[in-house]
Amino acid sequence: MTQITLSELPPILQTLINQAKKTGETLTITDNGIPLAIISPVKKKSLLEVFANLEDIDEDFPDVDEGLLPLDDMEI
């Protein structure tokens, strides 16, 4: 996939994309009424928000017999 920087785009597109980033709204570019490109700003999340939305995955894994696990010289 080809990537370009925002500064390589024409000024009008830079302005539209910066407005989309500022407002958080999706920008849809159409050609004859048909969506051609959709620009959706990435929303940054704090680590707290990311961890708050994680589900507990422990219940998907079967119990492990710890006697089967290799041990180093270190105590657990």
C-alpha positions as CSV (number, residue, x, y, z in Angstrom):
1,M,0.0,0.0,0.0
2,T,1.3,3.4,-0.9
3,Q,1.7,5.9,1.9
4,I,2.1,9.7,1.6
5,T,2.4,12.4,4.3
6,L,-0.3,14.9,4.9
7,S,2.1,17.7,3.6
8,E,2.3,16.0,0.2
9,L,-1.4,16.5,-0.4
10,P,-2.9,19.7,-2.0
11,P,-3.7,22.4,0.6
12,I,-7.5,22.0,0.3
13,L,-7.2,18.3,1.2
14,Q,-4.9,19.1,4.1
15,T,-7.5,21.6,5.4
16,L,-10.3,19.0,5.1
17,I,-8.3,16.3,6.8
18,N,-7.2,18.6,9.6
19,Q,-10.9,19.6,10.2
20,A,-11.8,15.9,10.3
21,K,-9.0,15.3,12.9
22,K,-10.2,18.3,14.9
23,T,-13.9,17.4,15.0
24,G,-13.4,13.6,15.0
25,E,-16.0,13.4,12.1
26,T,-15.5,11.0,9.1
27,L,-14.8,12.6,5.8
28,T,-16.3,10.9,2.8
29,I,-15.0,11.7,-0.7
30,T,-17.5,10.9,-3.4
31,D,-17.4,10.6,-7.2
32,N,-20.9,11.0,-8.9
33,G,-22.5,10.2,-5.5
34,I,-20.5,7.0,-5.0
35,P,-18.1,6.9,-2.0
36,L,-14.5,6.9,-3.4
37,A,-12.6,7.3,-0.1
38,I,-13.5,7.5,3.5
39,I,-11.1,9.2,6.0
40,S,-11.9,8.4,9.6
41,P,-9.6,10.0,12.2
42,V,-8.0,7.6,14.6
43,K,-9.1,8.3,18.1
44,K,-6.3,8.0,20.6
45,K,-7.2,6.1,23.8
46,S,-5.4,6.2,27.1
47,L,-4.0,2.9,28.4
48,L,-6.7,3.1,31.1
49,E,-9.4,3.2,28.5
50,V,-7.8,0.3,26.6
51,F,-7.4,-1.9,29.7
52,A,-10.9,-1.0,31.0
53,N,-12.4,-2.5,27.8
54,L,-10.4,-5.7,27.8
55,E,-12.3,-8.8,28.7
56,D,-11.0,-11.4,31.1
57,I,-9.5,-14.1,28.8
58,D,-8.6,-16.6,31.5
59,E,-11.8,-18.5,31.2
60,D,-11.0,-19.5,27.6
61,F,-7.9,-21.4,28.6
62,P,-7.9,-24.8,30.3
63,D,-6.2,-25.2,33.6
64,V,-2.5,-26.2,33.3
65,D,-0.8,-28.7,35.5
66,E,2.1,-26.7,36.7
67,G,4.1,-29.9,37.2
68,L,4.3,-30.1,33.4
69,L,5.9,-26.6,33.0
70,P,9.7,-26.4,32.8
71,L,11.2,-24.5,35.7
72,D,14.4,-22.5,35.8
73,D,16.6,-22.2,38.8
74,M,14.4,-19.3,40.0
75,E,11.6,-19.8,42.4
76,I,8.1,-18.8,41.4
